[in-house]
Amino acid sequence: MATTVNSDLIIYNDLAQTAFLERRQDNLEVFNQASNGAIVLDNVFIEGDLRKRAFYQISGSIEHRDVNSTDKVTGKKIGAGESVDVKAPWKYGPYEITEESFKRRGRDVSEFSELVGTDAADASLEGYIKYSLAALRAAIGANTDMMVTANIATDGKKTLTKGLRKYGDKFNRVNLFVMHSTTYFDIVDQAIDNKVYEEAGVVIYGGQPGTLGKPVLVTDTAPVDAIFGLVPGAITITESQEPHFRSYEINDQENLGVGYRGEGVVNVGVLGYSWDESKGTNPDLTKLGTAGNWKKHFTSNKLTAGVMIKLKHEASLNLSVDKTTATANNSDAVTISLDYSKDNQPVQGGNVEWSSTGGKLSKAATKTDAKGKSSVKLTASTAGQLTVTATVDGEMRTTESITFS
């Protein structure tokens, strides 16, 4: 008696690979153009765990020469430095599906290969952007000379000029801002609010609105509390090994199926900064984003990847009580409620520390919920006037006096 096998199931390795490569080529062309050359996605085969390159450090300048002197001059040394990129391995899938699920819909299983091939290209590109932003935040964040703080609500367009000031007369080297969509719309809203003149829907702004005429890469993979001002070649993500994808038959389950998985490697390099070899190799996203894992090797900050603008937000912290008098019997409780928001948006997960001048609190520490709220209860066994203080992110609020009798 013949054994039923998955002989009629065709695995489309070539089709999946083709779908991936076609989508990847489109993504690379669009992205490299959209990033204005600040974030470079490339394909070069690189051996080993690290890519090391040596360079000269001169930083010379001209000096006055005395035409009437015969004094000897002292030679000056030319220094050398080393740039180190690091390999970061990644995987995709595996994803599995039964052949039956396609047959029931009157579809060919080849559709699965096309779907996952295209999705793998999009997923890997998104991953590369995450690698880029993590490395940029870690590298620039460890260089305090290239960090500034700003508040969009109060600083307006000066939020961006604060960052550009770090480059002095080289400010035009910054050719791209990278920010979260929330930050981008905050900047646009602020520009609209500060219009100088409006008549019949025609708006005239005091200067260039928005982003000072510089292109912006808006991505929700960017940190919501930071803006990057990047120069050309600020970060390079290099596919240093050919990505490999494999479709495979699944014959040991109740229904015949097909699976798909992939893997690859990229080298991550930040302009002016090197990966610290002592931190190991094959880093994941967390290690790439750890500040101490990158070190500056360029002498001049103006030659490095860019500037990071740390955003401060207007915090609103309100404390209220449900009553101001209670019985001192250890059971009549007063509820103290906290509302925590930033820029009119509730803050979830805020750490709240509670303290009181007496009595007993139900909790010493809480977290704010999805609505930015948190609460505790206060009881007392002896008469007197008490207050409760809540501390969140260094901000303190104290209730009015609560009388226990």
N, C-alpha and C positions, 0 to 999 in steps of 0.2 A: 504494500500500500504506500503510495507516494506521500511524502510529507509536504504540507503547504509551507511555502517560503514567501519571502517578500519580493519575488522575482519581477512583479509588475510595477514595483515602486522604483522610480528613477530619481537618483540623487543628483541635483544640479549644482555641483561644485562650481563649474565654470560660470553658470548663470548668476550665482550669488556673488562670486568674485567680480564679475563684470558690473553688476548693479552697484557694488561697493565702490569700485574704481571710478565709474562714471559720476556717481554722486560726489565722491571725494574731490575729483577734479573741479567740478562746479563749485563746491564749497571753498576750495583753496583759492580759486580765482576771485570769487566774490569777497571772501574774507580778507585776503591780502590787500585788495583794493580798498575795502571799507575801513580797514585799520590804518590807512594812510602810511603803511610801511612801518608802523610802530611795533606791531606784533607780527612776526614773520613765521609762517608755517612752511616748512621745507622738507625735502626728501634727500638724504645723503646717508650712505652706508658708513657707520662708525664702529670700529672695533672696541672691545673692552667695556668696562663699567663707566669710565670717565673719559671726557675729551679735554685734553690739556693743550693749551697754546701759549707760547712765550711771546712777549712783546717788549719793546724798548720803552724806557721812561726817561725822557729828556727834559721837557718843559723849559727849554732855553729861552733866553732873551738877549737883546743887544745891549751893550754898555758903552759908555764913553771911552774913546781911545785918545790918549795923550800923544800927539804927534811929535812932541819935543822930549819924550822920555826914552831911556834905554833900559829901563827896569825889566827884569824877567817876570814872566807871568806863570801862574800855576795852572796846570791842566785840571779839567773838571771831568768827573766820571759820568758815564752814561749808565743809568740803572736799567734793570730788567724786572719784569713781572710775569705772572702766570695767570691765565684765565682757565677756569675749570667748569665745564658743564657736566651734568650728571644724568645718567639714564634712569628713566622711570618706566617700569613695565606695566602693561595693562591687559585686561581680558574682557571679553564680551560674551555674555551668555553663560552656560548653554541654554538655548531655548528648544523646547520639544513640543511636537504636536502630532496627533494621530492622522493617518491618511484618511480615515473615515470622515473626519470633520470637514475635509475638502470635498469628498465625494457627495456628502449629503447636500452640499450647496452647489453641486454641479461645477466645481472648480478643479483645476489641475493642481497637483502638488507643487509644480514648478513655481506657482504664485508665492509659496512660502519662501523659497530661495530669494525671489526678487524683493519681497517685503523685508526680510531680515538683512539682506545685503545693503539695501538703502538705509535702513534704520541704523545699521552698524556704522555707516559713514557719518550720519548725523550725530550719533552718540559719541563717537570718538572725537569729533570736532568739538562738541560741548565739553568733553573731558579735557581736551587740550587747552581750552579757554580757562577751565578751572585750574589746571596746572599753572598756566601763565599768571593768573591773578594771585594765586597762593604764593608763588615764588616772588612776584613783585612786592606784595605786601610784606613778606618776610624780609627781603633784601633791603628795600627802601626803609621799611619800618625800623630796621636796626641802625640806620644812619640818621641820627637826629638832625643833622644839618640839612637834610632834604625833606623834613617834615614840618608842616604848619597846621594850625588849628583854625577853624572858622565856623561861623554859624550863618547859614543861608538866610534865616529870617532877619537877622540884624546886619549882616555884612553885604548881602545882595551879591552883585557881580564882583565885589571885592573878594568874595570867596575864591574865585579863580585867579585874580591878580595877586592874591597873597601867595599862591603857589608859584606863579610866574616870576615873582620877585626873587626867588631862590636862584634863578638863572641869570639875574642881572642883565648885562648887555647881550646875553645869549638867549634871551627869553623866546625868541622866534624859533629856537630849536624844538620847542615843545609844539608838536604838530597834531596831537590827539589827546582828548580827554576821555577817560573811561569811567563810567559811573553806573549805578543802579538806576532803574527806571523811576523809582520814587524820588531819588535825588534829582534826576533830570527834570521831572515835572515840577519839583520845588523851585528849581532855578527859573524855568519858564514862567511859572506862576508869579514869581517875584518880579521878573522883568515886566510882565503885564501890569502888575499892581503899581509899578513905579513909572508908568507912562507919563509923559510930560503934557501931552495934548491929545484930545480925542474929539472928533467932530464927524457925525454921520458915519460912525463905524470906522473911520480912518484914524489910525493910531500913530503918533510920532513918539519915539522913545528918546530918552536922553542918552545918546550914544548907541553903540551896537547892542541889541538885545541878546539875552541868552548867554551864549558861550564865547563871546568876543570874536566871533567869526571863525573859530577853530572847530573842526569836525569832532563829533562825539560818538563814541561807541557805547551804546546803551545795552546792557546785559544784566539780567537778574541774577547771574552768577557772581556779579561784583558785590563787594561788601556794601551794605546800605549806609555805613557810617564813614565812608572814605571816597575820595575822588583821586584818580591817578592822572597826572599830566605827563605824557610820555614823549620821548624823542624818537627819531627814526631808529629802528633796530633795537628798541628797548628790551625786547625779549624775543628769543628765537626758540621755537618748538620744532625739532627736527625728527622726522621719522627715520631713525637710525638703523632700523632693521625692517625688512619687508614684512608688513602685517600678513598674517596667515589665517585663513578661514577654512573651516571644514564642515561639510554636511555629512551626516552619518545615518545609517539605518538603525531602527530600533525593532528588534525581532523577539525580545524576551518578555514582552508585555501582552496583555489580553488582546490589544489592538495594535496592528502594525503602525509604525510611526516613523517620523524623521526628526532629526535634531540638527542644530546648527550652533557653532561656537567659533570664537575668534580670539586672537591675541596679537599683541604688538609691543613695540618699545619706542619711546621718544626720548631724545636728549633735551633737557631744559637748560637754557643759558640766559642769564640776565646781564645786560650791558653794564660793565664796570664792577660787577660782583662775581665772586667765585663760590662754588659749592665747597664747603669745608670737608676735606677728605676724612677727617677724624670722626665725622658724624656718620660714616658708613656709606654703603652704596644701595642701589635699588630702593630709593625712598618711595613711600606712599604719599598721598595728598597732604596728610597731616605733617609729615616730616618736611616736605617741600615748603610748607607754610610756617615752619618754625623759624623765628627770627635768628636765633643763634647758629643756624645751619648755613648761613651765607655771610661772606665777609667782603668788604670793599677792596678792590685791588687797583682802581684808578686813583691817582693823586688828586685830580680836580673833580669836584662834585659836578661841575658843569658838563662833564663828559659822561656822566653816569646815566642810567636808564630813565630817570625822571624824578618827579616830586609827588609826595602823597599828602593830600589835604584831609586831615582828620576833621570830621564834622561833629560839632557840638549841637545838641538839640535842646530846644526850650522844654523844660520839664515842668509838669503841673502835678503837685502833690497836695491832695486835700484830705483832711482828717475830720471826722464827724462822730458824734455820739448819739445814741438813740434816746438817752435821757441824762439829766445832770444830777439827779438825786436817786439814792437807792438805800435799801436797808442793810445795815452791817450785820448780816447773819450767815455769811459764806454761801448763800444760795441766790440772793437777789443780784443778778448780773447786769452790768452795763455793757452794751455792745459798742465797740469802737471800730469804725469802718474807714478804710483807706481807698482813695481813687488815685491811680497813677497813670499819667499819660505823657507823651512827648509829641510835640507838634500836633496836638489835638487828636492823637491816635493812642488808644489804650496800649499799655505795655504789659505783655504777658510774661510770666516767669521772673518778674522782678523780686529780688531778695529783700524781705522786710524784716528788720530787727525791732523788737518791741521791748520797751522798758516802762516802769512806772515808779512813782514816788512812794508806793506802798500797796497793800492789798496783794492779790494773787491774779496773775494773768493766765489765761487758758493755754497760751503758747508763747514761747520766747522768739520764735522765728517762723515766718510764713512766706509763701510766694503768691504773687498776684495771678489771678486767673485770666481767661481770654478777654475779659472786659476790663482788665487792669485793676480789679478789685481784690481786697483782702480784708480780713477782720479777725478780731480777738474779743474775748470777754474778760471783764474785770469784776472780781468779787472782793469783799473785805469782811473781816471779823470784828474790827474796831472802828469806832466813829472817827471821822476826820475828812479833810479835803485832799483829794488825790488828782494827779494828772498822769496821762499816758503819752509817751513819745514814740513815734515811728521813724526809723531811719532807712532810707532807700538811696543807694548809690551816692552816699555822702550827704544827701539832703535830709534834714530833720524837720518834723512837724510835731507840735505838742497840742494836746486837747485843752479846752477850757477846764476849769476846776470841776471835779465831780464830788458831790457831797454825800458821804455815807453817814447815816445816823441810826 
